[in-house]
Every structure is written in C-alpha cells, then in structure tokens.
C-alpha cells in the first residue's frame, strides 16, 4: 500500500528490488519479457545517467506557517538560470531519498517523457515523516476554515510550500503542477485545497478519497493482510527525523492463509504481534463503524469551491487492488461540486500505480495489448502538464479516457459513467443461470454452509499479502467449492459492454445474525481460446474464468454504515450495495458469470457470523458456521443493475 511501484511482472527480476519496493502486495514473476518490457528497462537505466548529467539537486528545509520545517529536495535543470521552467511538486510520506549531496534518484517526475521535457521537480517529506519536522497524522483531516497560523492541514502545508518555492527556489515560470500516486495521490488531492493561484495543473493518481472505503475497508469489510502488513512497518512511531524507514513484517511462512487463520480473531494482531506499537491499528479497532473518526477522513466533501484556474486529471486503474474507489470518487466529487472546472478522468487496465511503471501489457494471466502505460504517459499525461504549465492554454483532453477490457482499446467519453450507457437488470435464476429475464419458476433459493473455520481463499497463490493479480485471477478454483454459488449466461451471441458501477441487490437469509456477501463478475472464455506464452505456464486459457470486478459487503451495514444491525435468523432480507466501476466487453462466444460467497480469505477478515458490536473485539467462540440462502424468486429477486453500452 502507498509505495513505489514495480514494473510489469515480466521483468521485475531484472531490476534491483530496492528500486521498486513493495510493502503490502505480492507479485508473480513470469518468464517472458516483451520487446516493450525490454525497451522500458533500457529507458530506466538510461534515465539514471541522464538525471546526473542534466539536473542539479538541492535540499531545503521549508518553513510552514506554524514554524515546522518540511524536508524538500529540488531537482532543477542545469540551465534553469537561463530557461524558466515550471515546478512539478510531489508530496509523500514515503521518503524523498536518496538523502545527501551527490545522491540522485533513478527517475524524476511522472514519466521519462516529462523528465526529458524539462521541469523543476520537487519532492517533499510530509509533516512528521522521514526528515521533516512535526507530527504525522494518518490521512490528516482537512479543515474548511483555519483559525490562526498554527491551525494547519495538508492544504495549508501545500500552499506554504508553493509560496516558498516561487520566492526562494530556483528561478521558474510561476506555474506549478502537482502529482502523486496512492498516499501521495491523497496529498495531491488535498493540494487542491490550498487554492494557490500558481497551481495550474493537478493529477491525483489512485488517491485516497475516504479511508472507510479505500484500502483497508470495502463496504465495512476489513482487508486484513493489506492493513496488517502495511501498518506493521508504516504504522510504527517515528520519534525524530530520520532518513531510514522500518523493516517489513516477517510472517515466518509464505502461506498467508495459514498465518492469518492461525492468528485467530482480529484482537490477536495487537496482542500477539503489534504489542501496542502500532497506534493506528488500535484507532481503527476502536472505530469499527463509519463514525466521526472516519467521516473526518472523508476528503470528498472538502473538494468544493476549488480554484477554477487549476486543471485536474484524476488517474486510476481498473485492476487497482488498493484505490480504485479513490480515483473514481475523487473525480466524481470534483465534477459535482465544481461546475465549469476543467476536470478529467483516465482509467486504464492497470494495477496500483501501473501507469507509472512498466508497460501495463499484462496483469497476471490477462493481456491488454501493446503498451497502455506508455501510451498514457506520452499521449495523455505529458501533454496535459505541458499544456497548462508551459503553453499556458487548455489541453485537448477528453472528459474521460477509459480503457475497455475484452477488446483492449481506449475509448473517450464526455462523461463518466457514459451518458449513453443504459441500465439493465441481470436476475439470478434457478439452475445456476443469470440473465435479463425475471425469474419465474423453479426453486426459490440456493443455499450453502459458510464456515469461518474453513473460509474460501481469495486466490490460489501462496502469498502473505494481497496480490495485484487477484483482480484478474482465474476463478475456477472457487467455482468448485460448495460454499460458492455460481451463475452464468449462455454463450453470448454478440458482444456486450458494461461501463460504470454495478448496483447489487441481494435477497438473502441466514441462520446466523451477521454475514458478508461477496459478488464477483467474471468473463468466462471459450474452451478453444489459445494459450498465451507470457502467462504462467501452468494456466490454460481455455475456459478461463477471468474476474473483471468484485466487491464485498459486510451485511451488518446494509442499512447504515454508522449504525450496524444484526440479521434476524431465517428472515429474507435485502442487502443493497455498489460494486465498483468497470469497462469491459464480454465477447461473442464468452459467458458472463457471477459468483456469490461469504468469505474471501485472508483478503477480507472472517465475519464471525454472530453479531457482535465490534468484530475487532470478537472472541473465538463468536465464530460460528451458518447456512446462507440467496433468493431468486419472483417475490424476492436477487439482481444486479448494470450499465450496458
């Protein structure tokens, strides 16, 4: 989570691990590198030498309005005394290193293209991280008003940084751009709240928008290994400024399913491993519902009355296991609350940060065509910043530039979701079918036994983390489990494109008093699909069940995320929730499949299936097997509302 990002899997082994570290995810390395992969590797090696030849590095301590000094590194083109370059700002909690004179980064800016075009690249350790002074606060709440110079937030820190750079940094052209991925994407979004008149272009990329839905939680369900692994390092206290970080957690086994199952109830994480040293874990544990603690960390309401002179380009990946929600909802919030502002969206086929590293051609076993990442860098991102920061005029950027899976092509729209997409309802039906026809005859429900002692794995991979590839993994292993319900269409007679969010409405009943509900949208390949030499050799693409979207809903939050409610055993109950956006074409001859299950382990923590006020405080005795029913009768029709292009 919130880290530097690895290149495509095909050549991860060719790069030093230190250059592309990863805290919370695991990757699978495949043996064949494409020509584009090799070319990208050559670019990375050449850029290291280019930076030292063409840029001068200077380190500063920039004072904020309350006197706190933030450690800032500036890389300025060596001819900056003659040519007036714009400033590109990146604020991060992940270290601006390497620290010290004569030590240079391996890459600058959002891409190699922009580095060669020439900008003043500025990197800053945010308040309380690494070499900056002050106290760090996770997703520090933003304020709409400030009382005095000591009342600060990320918006004021951004304003003060820009103001200082314009006056005391290298000579510049007076225009500033900001970008960042993941946590730095959050700082880019909060940078908009500075409303500094010199901030002309901003690109929040995979930003956190609301931390009850981003990263650690999905509809109230807790993403266990992602949070546990990340906070075991990032969450440790930093008593004083330091250029070094904390080591990652050692699980003592490569088998995360086994590790987290043996860990037992969530309260054992602190008792047995953290031992009070990770403050934010305990803060989360004491706030299981969407209360004031989380509401204060919802950035969306603050993204209003922004500077109309700032153009925004929000970027995300449809295969981003961490911050898909953040990209979509940041764009949406700015669009709704700032009419007339230049606000665009780019969504590609990428994993978390994949648009900035590698070619984006492969995610796990799924191929996305030639170099979607390089196309984005050269044809979308670089022209966007050049237009507003160098040319001083609006960019010819569509409202929404979106990659369509299945057909592997870029599409542009004048809105997202596309205005021309039509709502249609897919109904669950008897005999494992799903379709646009309402259910009529046959059994009223399907049922399964969900046992927390034997949860459904989220992946076949042996891993201690949340893999990037799980977003496209083959789901045949899950189809074969008795605690997973599977529904599918007949082979399609024509292409069908889904674009936008999916609204799920499950009609369910349980013998317990709480339950999770996982919905997975799957593209089932025909049996005669040829294999791809770039995939894992053990995987056959004939009949592959590619997950194209998935989401989990913690049933206790079905009516309110602030006030959870128990289920009444045996009572048919509606569970509505949103499955996040996709843009995917199910090709002629393919099938659309939907799977429903109640555990997804260890990706999501186990629901005890006994209602307790706080699952973080559940005891072993609270974890009970329960029988769940999914209804598909005329009176209780479980359904998915999709947007069809």
Secondary structure, 3 states (H helix, E strand, C coil): CCCCCCCCHHHHHHCCHHHHCCCCCCCCCCCCCCHHHHHHHHHHHHHHHHHHHHEEEEEEEEECCCCCEEEEEEEEECCCCCCCEEEEEEEECCCCCCCCCCCCCCCCCCCHHHHHHCCEEEEEECCCCCCCCCCCCCCCCCCCCCCCCCCCCHHHHHHHHHHHHHHHCCCEEEEEEEEEECHHHHHHHHHHHHCCCCEEEEEEECCCCECCCCCCEECCEEEHHHHHHHHHHHCECCCCCCCCCCCCCCCCCCCHHHHHHHHCCCHHHHHHHHCCCEHHHHHHHCCCCCCHHHHCCECHHHCCCCCCCCEEEEEEECCCCCCHHHHHHHHHHHHHHCCCCCEEEEEECCCCCCCCCCCCCEECCEECCCCHHHHHHHHHHHHHHHHHHHHCCCCCCCCEEEEEECCCEEEEECCCCCCCCEEEEEEEEHHHEEECCCCCCCCCEEEEEECHHHCCECCCCCCCCCCHHHHHCECHHHHCCCCEEEEECCCCCCCEEEEEEEEEEEEEEECCCCCEEEEEEEEECCCCCCCCCCCCCCCCCCCCEEEEEEEEEEHHHCCCCCCCCCCCCCCCEEEEEEEEEEEEEECCCCEEEEEEECCCECCECCCCCCCCCCHHHCCHHHCCCEEEEEEECCCCECEEEEEEC
